[in-house]
Amino acid sequence: MQEDAQSRLGSNAFGDNNGNSIAPCDFEFTFESSMLMIEPDFDEMSDVASLSDMSLSESVQNYPELFGRTYHAFHAGSYAFPNDELEQERLAIQHLAMQRLMGGKLFFAPVSAEAPPRYILDLATGIGDWPIEMADEFPDSQIIATDLSPIQPVIVPPNVRFYIEDSTEPWDFPYKFDFVHTRLTGGCWADFETQVIAQAFAALKPGGWFESQEVDCNISCDDGSLDPNGPIVTWINDLMVAAEKLNRPVLLGPILKKAYERVGFVDVQQRVYKMPLNPWPKNRLLKQVGLLWGANILKGLSAFSYQLLHHGFNRSATEIEVSLVDVRRDLNDTRIHSGIAASFGHRRSAHHRFRRSILNDYFSKRSVLNLSRIISERTQKLMARFQESEMNGAVLCLEMAFAALTSDVISSYCRCRYWKFLEDGHVRNDARRAAEDTLDFAHIHRFFPRLTYIWHLVSLETFSKLMPGNSALFPYLESFLTYSTANTNANKLDKPGQGPSPVPMMGTKVVAITRPSIPPEERTAKSTWE
């Protein structure tokens, strides 16, 4: 029964940064307790229709219309649910239900007003309730919220910005975020792991937090009062099948934890709470949650069904509405004690671990042992230079000599050939001296920031002539890039019948060190230069 509970209730839940449970109400569901009985209230029958007057937004016009509902125009057809006034009312109720389940909290991640996040990102924001309330809680934070539809209020706190964005496409934000958030986004993505989790990982500052608040669409029941072949279960199953056909899966809960860990997040915290589908529980707080969530489902029943069932099963609007009659009846029946799992999770990015895993092949024990030949050969050359200096009565600068040794070892490891600074008559390390001058230039730039324009106005060749004694930095840097490209192409263009090229892709180490999040096949000289 325990394994069955996990498979049906999803795998991503919540807790604080120390692993302690956080109960938003006085009945908590985890993998150990989610199958415990909730006591039904047979004495009170609540009317979910009492919330029908909840409306937050104005009517939306000039959008594609289907089945009498309007839908987003930006990247039309990529999201199956409407954006009209009825849908906005439903989203308002949904926000209240989630907030009630979470005990009035907006998030569970360990983010506090004492150390407020500087930049916050909310994806698929809907009518913008969450970022607006976050702006009030963190007035010094800058909050970006994106959605396909401009259905957010016009009057908002000054630190909130709404943008029309398709978050399934590559993100292009000018800064890194401290906190990224999603809520109830099933059906928005073709691949939540690559389109959202991986992009959130890349968009977060090291140590930043990503929180997801999602539901598992699978229906559960503690006492057998729900018919496993009845209208509710059949409807839910049809929606999930149709969503898979349209490449917009709605079932996110079971895949979240492993997906976050695969991407590289650490400290993944999880809690799972059961969300009643109507006010059948006797527990006061769960009854309120069920009242709100039931109103949310009933108000969106047709909206959830039209696009998915029409495109997934070629059903007409009339056929869909007829099938929903029994679903509405059972959703209003408090004798049916059903619920779904609400999954809350936050996780922290750890770019240092991610980089370490990528660079492991370059700096593993095996790789370091392979360097022993290079280090030994260059060390012998250094000792020979010392002996030559003693015999000739010349003065050899120890600092420059050891800098030349280091540069030769690094260049040999990354390029398979030396820069041969130890062979220079004065062990002159032009690359090091040029780098020092560049740092001096950067220091001057702090006081004269307009000097930055010189990089845009003067070519590298011309700029190198402005530093006549240290111009070697530029050919050395270009040799890195050229070698990276040459080795990458050599490995891609294997000769027929000879197997892979024997030339290792050593040049890509430069890119791996500087940009470890770039997949190996996308590491190019151009990206390294940039």
N, C-alpha and C positions, 0 to 999 in steps of 0.2 A: 504493500500500500504506500510505503514511503517513496519508492521509485516511481510509482504511478502519479503521486502528488507532484513530484518534481517535473515529470514530463508534461503534465497538464498545466502547471501553474507558472512556468517560466523560470528563469534562472538569474534574474538581476533584481536586487532589492537594495535595502539601504541601511546605513548605520553611521556613527560618527567616526572621526579620524582615528579614534582609539579602539575601534571595534565594538563599542558599546551600542546596544540597541536604542533606537529612537522611536518611541511610540507616539504617533500622531493622535491616537485616541486610546481609550482604555481597553481595547482589545486588539492585540497585535497578532499578525499572521506571519510566520516564517516557515521554512521548510519543515520544521519540527511541529509547528502548531497549526499549519494552514488547514489541516483536515479535521480539526476539532469542531465539535458541533457549536453552531450559533443558535441560541434559544429564540425561536420565533415568537412574535407578539400576536396571539390569536384574538386579542381583545380590541385591537385598534386597526382600522383600515384607513390608511392615509390616501389623500387624493393628490396625485402627482400633477394634476392639471392646475393646481393653485399657483404654479410658477410661470404660467403662460404670459404674464405681463412683463417679463424680464426682457427689456430691449435696450441695447446700448448704442447702436449705430444707425446712421441714416440709410435710406434705400440706395442701392448701387445700380447705376444705369449704364447703358451702352456696353454690355457684355454679351457674349454668345449665350443663347437661350436654348435649352433642351428640356423637355418634360415640364415646361412651365417654370424652370429654375434657371438662374443666371450663373455663369461660370467665369473663371478668370480668363482674361484675354492674352496676358503675357505668357508665351509658351503654351498656348491653348491646347488642352487635351492631355497635358502631362499629370494632372491631378483630377481625381474622379469626383470630388465633392464640390458643391456649389459655394458661392460667396455672397448670396443675396441677404436680405434683411432677416429672413427666417433662420438662415445659417448663422448669422452673427448673434442672434438671440440664443441659439443653441450653444455657441462657443462661450457666451457669458455664463450660462448655467454650468457648462463643463468646467470652467475655471473655478466656480464656487464649489463644485463637488470635489475637485482635486485639492483645493485649499482646505476644505473641511476635513478630508481624509488625512491631510498632512498636519492637522492641528493648528491651522492658521499660518503655517510656514510657507515661504515661497521656494525654499530650497533646503537641502540637508547637507550640502558640502560645507566644510569648515571655513567659511568665509565670514568675516566679522566686520563691524563698523570700526573697530580699533585699527585694523589694517585693511581698509577697503580696497577692493580690486579697482584698478585704474580703468581697464577696458573690459566690457562685458558684451557678449554676443548671444542673441536669441534667434534661433532658426525656426522658420515656419511659424511666425509669431501670431498669425490669425488677426484678431481684433486688437492685439497689443496689450491685453490686461497685465500680463506678467512683466514686461519691461517697464511699463508705467509705474507699477507698484515697486519694482526694484529701484527705479529712479528716485522715488520718495524715500526708500530705505537707505540708499547710497547716493546722496546728493552730489558728492564729489566724484562719482564715477561717470564715465562716458559709456552710454549703452547704445549699441547698434542692434536693430531688429529687422529681419528680412522676411519677406513673404512674396508670393506670386500676385497677390491682390492688394490694392491700396484701400483697405477697408478699416484702417485705424483712425482714431479720433484726430481732429485737427489741432485741438488745444491739448498739449501734452507738456510734461516737465521739460525745462530747457536742456537737460542732459540726455534726452532721448532723441534718436534719429531713426526714422523708418525708411527702408529702401526696398524697391521692387527688385528682387533677386531670385534667380533659380539656383538654390544651393546644391543641386546635383552637379552643377558645372564647377570648374576650378575656381576657388575663392581668390579674391584679389583685394585684400585689405591692406592698408598702409602701415599697420602696426600689429603686434602680437597681443593676444588677449590673456587676461588673468582667469576668466571664467566663461565657459561656453555652455549653453543650455538648450535642450530640446524637451518638448512635452507633447505626448500623444500625436506622434508623427507617422504612425502606421499608414501605409498607402501612399506616402509621399516619395519614397525612394525605390529605385530598382535594386540597389545594393547599399544598405545602411552602413556596412563596414567600410567600403571604399569611398563612398560619396560623402559620408558624414564623419564617422569615427576617425578615419585616417586623416581627413582634412582638418578636423578639430585638433588632432594631435600635432599636426604641423603648424597650426595657427596659434597654439598656446605657448606662452612663455614657459620655460622650464619651471616645474613646480606648480603650474596652473591646474585648474580643475575643470573637468567636463562632467556635467550631470544630465542624466536622461530620466524622464518620468514617462513611462510607457505602460500600456496595458496588454495583457495576454488575452486574445479574443476567445480562447477556448473556455467554454462554460463549465463550471463545476457545481456540484450539489452534494451536501453533506448527508441528507436523509432519504434520498430516493424519490423526493417529490417532483423532480424534473424528469420528464420522459426523454430518454436519450435519443428517441426517434421522433420527438415532437416538433412543433413549429419553430421554437426558438433555436434548438440545436441545428435543425435542418437549414434554417435561414443563415445562421453563423457559418456553417460549413460551406454553404453555397457562396457566401461572400469571400471566404478565404480561398476557395478554388478559383473563383473568377479573378480575384486580385493576383493570384499566381499566374494565371493565363495572360493577364495584362502587364506582367512584370512590375507590379507594384504591391509586393507582399505586405499584408497587414499584421502578420505575426512576428513581432520583434522580441518579445520578452525572452523566449528560450535561447536566443542566439547571442544576447548582449554580452554576458560576462566573458565568454571565450573570445568573442570578437575584439573586445577592448584589450584583453591580454595579448592577443595575437598582434595587434597594432603596436603595442609597447607601453600601454598605461600600467601604472603600478598602484598599489594601495586601493584596489577595487573593492568598494564596500557595497553590500547588498542587503535589501530587505524586500519582502513580498507581502502585500496586504490584500485581503479579499475585499472586493467591491460589490456589495449587493446590487441586484438589478432593480429592486423596488424596496419600499420600506417595510420588509417583512421581519427584520431582526427586532428583538425586544430591547437590546442595548440602545440607549438613547442616541449616542453619537453615530452608531452604525445605521440607525433608522434615518437620521438626517442625511447621511451620505447616500443611502439607498433612495431616499426621496429625490435628492438632487440628480443622482446618476440615472434614475429611472426617467425623470423628466428630460434629461439630456438624450437618452436613447429614443424615447418616444417622439421627441421633437425632430430628431434626425433620421427617423426610421426610413422614410421615403428617400431622403437625400443620400443615405448610405447605400441604398439599393439600386436606384435607377441606372446609373452609369455602369456599375459593376455587373449587375444581372443582365442588362441589355447587351453590353458588348461581350460579356463572358458566355452567356447562354442564349443570346438572341431573343430575349423575352420582350414583349411589348409592355408599355406602361400599364395597360389594363391587367395583363397577367401578373405583373409585379404587385400592383395594388391588391388584387384578389388574394395573392399569397400572403400579404402582410396583415390581413384581417385577423387570422388566428394568432399571428405573432404578437400583435397589439393586445389581444385578449389575454394571452399568457403572461406578457410582461406586466400587465396590471393586476395579475392574480397573486396576492400575497400568500396564498397557500403553496405556491411554488417557491422554494427556498434556494434560489440559484444566485450565482455570482461569478465574477471574473477576477483574475489576479491583476492587481496594480503593482507594477514593478518600478521601484525607485533605486537609482544607483548613481554614485559619483565615483570618480576615479581621478588620480593625479598623474600628470605627465612626468616622465623622467627621461629627458633627452639624453642624459649622460649614459644611462643603461642602454638606450637604443643605439647610440653611437658606438658604445663598447661592443655590442653584439655584431654590428656591421664591420667594425675594424678588427674583429677578433682574428681573422685570417692574416692580417698584416702584423699584428703585435702579439700573437700567441707564442707560447714557449717554443713551438716548432719553428716558427718564423724567426724568432730571435736567435735560435741556435744556427739557423741557416746564415745569419748575418756574421757569424764568428769568422768566416773566411775573409769577408770584406774588412772587418775591424782589424783582424790580425795583419792583413796585408798593408793597410794604411798605417797601422801603428809601427810596423817595421820601417815603412817609408819615413815616418816622423823621426824615428831613432837614427835613421841614416842621415837625415838632415841635421840632427844635432851633432853627429860625428863630423860631418862635413864642415859645420860651422866652427867646431873646436879646432879642426886641423887647419882651417884657413884663417883662424883668428877673427872670424866675423861675429857680429852680434845678431842673434836671432830672438825676436820678440816672442816670448812664451805664449802670451795671450793670443797673438795672431796665429801662432803655430797650431795651438789646440783648436782655435776657431776654424782653421783650414782643415784640420783632421775631421772635425764634426761635419763640415760642409761636404767634404769628399764622401764620407760614409752615407750621408743622407742622399746626396745626388746619385750615388751608385745604387742605393736601395730603391729609389724611386725611378731611376732612368736606366739602370743597368750599365752605366758608364760614369766615370768620374768627371767632376769639373776640373780636377788636377790642380787644386790650389797648392798642394804640398810640393808640386813640381815647380811652382813659381819661384824665381830667384829670391824673393823677399817674403815668401808665403803670403803674398798679398791676397786678401779676400775681398774682391771688389763687390760681390753681392752683399756681404755684410755691411761694408761701408756705405753702399748705396741705400741699404735698408735703414741704416742709422740716419742718413741725411733725410730720408723720407719721413722718419719719425720726427726729426727736427722741423720739417716742413709742416707736419700735422700739428706740432706744438705751436708754431707761429700762426697756423690757421685759427686757433682758438681766439686769438686777438684780432685777426684780420680775416673774418669768414668769407669775404668776397674773393679771396684767393682761390676758392674752390673752382671758380669759373675757368681757371687755367687748364684744368683737366679736360674741359669741353672745347677749348679753343686751340690747344696745342697738341700735336700728335705725339705719340710716345717717342718717335725718333727725334723729333725736335726737342722734346723735353729732356731726353737723355743728353743732348748736346749742351743743355744748360747746366749739367752736372758732369763736366768733362772728366774729372778724375774717377767718377763712380758710375759711368754709363754702362758698366758690365751688367748691372742688375737686369736691364731690359732684355738683352739676348738670352740671359740665363732663364728668365721667366718665360720667354717665348719658346725656349727649347723644351721646357716642361710641357707646355701646351701642345707643341708639335709632336712630341714623343707620345703624349696621351692619345692624340688623334691617330697617329700611325699605328700604335699597338692595338687600339680598339678596332681599327679597320682590318689589321692583320688577323685578328682573331675571328672577325666576322666572315672574312673571305678565305675560308679553308680551301686548300687545293683538292681536287677530286682524287679519291683513292689514297690520300695521305693522312686523312683524319684531321683533327684540330691542329692549328698552327702551333709549333713548338715555342713561339715567342710569347711569354707570359704578359698579361695585361698590367704590367707594372705601372704604366703611366696613369692608370685610373686610380692609383692610390692617392695621388695628389687631390683628385676630386673627392674621393671617399673621405679624406681627412677634412676637407674644407666644407663639403656639402654632403654629409653622410645620409641624409634623408632621401637623396635622389636615387632611384633604382639604378643598378649597374648599367642596364642597357641604355639609360638616358644620360649617362655621365659623358659630357663632351668638353672639348677644349673651350668652346664658347661659354658654357655655363661656369667653368672654372674662372675664366677671365672676368666674367661679370661678378 
